[in-house]
Amino acid sequence: MLAILFAHAVATAVAPQLVYRWGRTAFYPLASVPLGSLLWVVLNWPEPGRATTASVEWLPELSMNITLRFDALAAIMSVLVLGIGALVLFYCADYFHHHDGRTEK
């Protein structure tokens, strides 16, 4: 679960540079992140009444942890959000206009 969050954070960080270099075609590889996450959700679908949790100590001196819970509701919401997100990124590749990075006068 934490790897999915990390992958989305990395994709968000590199997206502006990819779009600057590759133009609108950068949205295709960016769409692979939510698609891969969607595949992970489907392959790891939780059993009814069961939840998977992952916990990481964030600030141990303050007893602060990051805890993630993956249950059936989280899986349903993840499928909706990740599926729509991937579709939006694929749509962006054809919707946005191509430009060379310069502003128009």
TORMAR-691427 format. One record per residue: residue number from 1; residue in three letters; x, y, z of N, C-alpha, C in turn. Coordinates in steps of 0.2 Angstrom, whole numbers, always signed. Layout:
REM TORMAR-691427
[r NUM,ALA,[X,Y,Z],[X,Y,Z],[X,Y,Z]] ...
***
This chain:
REM TORMAR-691427
[r 1,MET,[+4,-6,+0],[+0,+0,+0],[+4,+6,+0]] [r 2,LEU,[+10,+6,+4],[+14,+12,+4],[+18,+13,-3]] [r 3,ALA,[+19,+8,-6],[+22,+8,-13],[+18,+12,-18]] [r 4,ILE,[+11,+11,-17],[+7,+14,-22],[+7,+22,-20]] [r 5,LEU,[+6,+24,-14],[+7,+31,-12],[+13,+34,-15]] [r 6,PHE,[+19,+30,-14],[+25,+33,-16],[+26,+33,-23]] [r 7,ALA,[+23,+29,-27],[+23,+29,-34],[+19,+35,-37]] [r 8,HIS,[+13,+37,-34],[+9,+42,-35],[+13,+49,-34]] [r 9,ALA,[+16,+49,-28],[+20,+55,-26],[+26,+56,-31]] [r 10,VAL,[+29,+51,-33],[+35,+52,-38],[+32,+54,-45]] [r 11,ALA,[+26,+51,-47],[+23,+53,-54],[+21,+60,-53]] [r 12,THR,[+19,+63,-48],[+17,+70,-47],[+23,+74,-47]] [r 13,ALA,[+28,+72,-44],[+34,+76,-44],[+37,+77,-51]] [r 14,VAL,[+37,+71,-55],[+41,+71,-62],[+36,+73,-67]] [r 15,ALA,[+30,+74,-66],[+25,+75,-72],[+26,+82,-75]] [r 16,PRO,[+28,+88,-72],[+29,+94,-75],[+35,+93,-80]] [r 17,GLN,[+40,+90,-78],[+46,+89,-82],[+45,+85,-88]] [r 18,LEU,[+41,+79,-87],[+39,+75,-92],[+35,+79,-98]] [r 19,VAL,[+30,+82,-95],[+26,+86,-100],[+30,+92,-104]] [r 20,TYR,[+34,+95,-100],[+38,+100,-103],[+43,+97,-109]] [r 21,ARG,[+46,+91,-108],[+50,+88,-112],[+46,+84,-118]] [r 22,TRP,[+41,+80,-116],[+38,+76,-121],[+31,+79,-124]] [r 23,GLY,[+29,+84,-121],[+22,+87,-123],[+17,+83,-120]] [r 24,ARG,[+11,+83,-124],[+5,+79,-122],[+6,+72,-122]] [r 25,THR,[+11,+69,-125],[+12,+62,-125],[+14,+59,-118]] [r 26,ALA,[+16,+64,-114],[+19,+62,-107],[+13,+59,-103]] [r 27,PHE,[+7,+61,-105],[+1,+58,-101],[+0,+51,-102]] [r 28,TYR,[+3,+48,-107],[+2,+40,-108],[+6,+37,-102]] [r 29,PRO,[+13,+38,-102],[+16,+35,-96],[+14,+37,-89]] [r 30,LEU,[+11,+43,-89],[+9,+45,-82],[+2,+41,-80]] [r 31,ALA,[-1,+39,-85],[-8,+35,-84],[-6,+28,-82]] [r 32,SER,[+0,+26,-83],[+2,+19,-81],[+2,+19,-73]] [r 33,VAL,[+3,+24,-70],[+3,+24,-62],[-3,+22,-59]] [r 34,PRO,[-9,+26,-61],[-15,+24,-58],[-18,+17,-61]] [r 35,LEU,[-16,+15,-67],[-18,+9,-70],[-14,+3,-66]] [r 36,GLY,[-8,+4,-65],[-4,-1,-61],[-7,-1,-54]] [r 37,SER,[-9,+4,-51],[-12,+4,-44],[-19,+1,-44]] [r 38,LEU,[-23,+2,-50],[-29,-1,-51],[-28,-9,-51]] [r 39,LEU,[-23,-11,-55],[-22,-18,-55],[-20,-21,-49]] [r 40,TRP,[-16,-18,-45],[-14,-20,-38],[-21,-21,-34]] [r 41,VAL,[-25,-16,-34],[-31,-16,-30],[-35,-22,-32]] [r 42,VAL,[-36,-23,-38],[-40,-29,-41],[-37,-36,-39]] [r 43,LEU,[-30,-36,-39],[-27,-43,-37],[-27,-44,-30]] [r 44,ASN,[-27,-38,-26],[-27,-39,-19],[-34,-37,-15]] [r 45,TRP,[-39,-39,-19],[-46,-37,-16],[-47,-41,-10]] [r 46,PRO,[-49,-37,-5],[-50,-40,+2],[-56,-44,+3]] [r 47,GLU,[-55,-49,+7],[-61,-54,+8],[-66,-50,+12]] [r 48,PRO,[-72,-51,+12],[-78,-48,+16],[-76,-48,+23]] [r 49,GLY,[-77,-43,+27],[-76,-43,+34],[-68,-43,+36]] [r 50,ARG,[-64,-43,+31],[-57,-42,+33],[-54,-36,+30]] [r 51,ALA,[-49,-34,+34],[-45,-28,+32],[-37,-29,+33]] [r 52,THR,[-34,-26,+28],[-26,-26,+28],[-24,-19,+31]] [r 53,THR,[-19,-19,+35],[-17,-13,+38],[-9,-13,+37]] [r 54,ALA,[-7,-7,+36],[+1,-6,+36],[+2,+0,+40]] [r 55,SER,[+7,+0,+44],[+9,+5,+49],[+16,+7,+48]] [r 56,VAL,[+18,+13,+48],[+25,+15,+48],[+26,+21,+54]] [r 57,GLU,[+31,+20,+57],[+32,+25,+62],[+35,+31,+59]] [r 58,TRP,[+31,+37,+60],[+33,+43,+57],[+37,+47,+62]] [r 59,LEU,[+35,+49,+67],[+39,+53,+72],[+38,+49,+79]] [r 60,PRO,[+43,+44,+80],[+42,+39,+86],[+43,+43,+92]] [r 61,GLU,[+47,+48,+92],[+47,+52,+99],[+41,+55,+101]] [r 62,LEU,[+36,+56,+96],[+30,+59,+98],[+24,+54,+97]] [r 63,SER,[+26,+48,+96],[+22,+42,+96],[+17,+43,+90]] [r 64,MET,[+19,+46,+84],[+15,+47,+79],[+16,+42,+73]] [r 65,ASN,[+11,+39,+71],[+12,+33,+66],[+8,+35,+60]] [r 66,ILE,[+10,+32,+54],[+5,+33,+48],[+2,+26,+47]] [r 67,THR,[-4,+25,+48],[-7,+18,+47],[-12,+19,+42]] [r 68,LEU,[-12,+14,+37],[-16,+13,+31],[-21,+7,+32]] [r 69,ARG,[-27,+7,+30],[-32,+2,+31],[-35,+1,+24]] [r 70,PHE,[-35,-6,+22],[-37,-8,+15],[-43,-13,+16]] [r 71,ASP,[-49,-11,+16],[-55,-15,+17],[-59,-15,+10]] [r 72,ALA,[-65,-18,+10],[-69,-18,+4],[-71,-11,+2]] [r 73,LEU,[-73,-7,+7],[-75,+0,+5],[-69,+4,+2]] [r 74,ALA,[-63,+3,+5],[-57,+6,+2],[-56,+4,-5]] [r 75,ALA,[-57,-3,-6],[-56,-6,-13],[-61,-3,-18]] [r 76,ILE,[-67,-2,-16],[-72,+0,-21],[-70,+8,-23]] [r 77,MET,[-69,+12,-17],[-67,+19,-19],[-61,+19,-23]] [r 78,SER,[-56,+15,-22],[-49,+15,-25],[-51,+13,-33]] [r 79,VAL,[-55,+8,-34],[-56,+7,-41],[-60,+13,-45]] [r 80,LEU,[-64,+16,-41],[-67,+22,-44],[-62,+27,-46]] [r 81,VAL,[-59,+29,-40],[-54,+35,-41],[-48,+33,-46]] [r 82,LEU,[-45,+27,-45],[-40,+26,-50],[-42,+25,-57]] [r 83,GLY,[-48,+22,-58],[-50,+21,-65],[-52,+27,-68]] [r 84,ILE,[-55,+32,-65],[-57,+38,-67],[-51,+42,-69]] [r 85,GLY,[-46,+42,-64],[-40,+45,-65],[-36,+43,-71]] [r 86,ALA,[-35,+37,-72],[-32,+34,-78],[-35,+36,-84]] [r 87,LEU,[-42,+36,-84],[-46,+39,-90],[-45,+46,-92]] [r 88,VAL,[-44,+50,-86],[-43,+57,-87],[-36,+58,-90]] [r 89,LEU,[-31,+55,-88],[-25,+56,-91],[-24,+53,-98]] [r 90,PHE,[-27,+48,-100],[-28,+46,-107],[-31,+51,-111]] [r 91,TYR,[-37,+54,-108],[-40,+59,-112],[-36,+65,-113]] [r 92,CYS,[-32,+67,-108],[-28,+73,-108],[-23,+73,-114]] [r 93,ALA,[-20,+67,-115],[-15,+66,-121],[-18,+68,-127]] [r 94,ASP,[-25,+67,-128],[-28,+70,-135],[-31,+77,-134]] [r 95,TYR,[-33,+79,-128],[-36,+85,-127],[-32,+91,-127]] [r 96,PHE,[-26,+91,-124],[-22,+96,-123],[-18,+98,-130]] [r 97,HIS,[-17,+104,-132],[-14,+106,-138],[-7,+105,-137]] [r 98,HIS,[-3,+104,-143],[+4,+103,-143],[+7,+110,-143]] [r 99,HIS,[+12,+112,-139],[+16,+118,-139],[+23,+117,-138]] [r 100,ASP,[+27,+121,-140],[+34,+120,-139],[+37,+123,-133]] [r 101,GLY,[+33,+125,-128],[+35,+128,-122],[+36,+135,-121]] [r 102,ARG,[+34,+139,-127],[+35,+146,-127],[+28,+149,-127]] [r 103,THR,[+27,+155,-124],[+21,+158,-123],[+19,+162,-130]] [r 104,GLU,[+13,+162,-131],[+11,+166,-137],[+10,+173,-136]] [r 105,LYS,[+12,+177,-141],[+11,+184,-140],[+5,+187,-144]] 
***
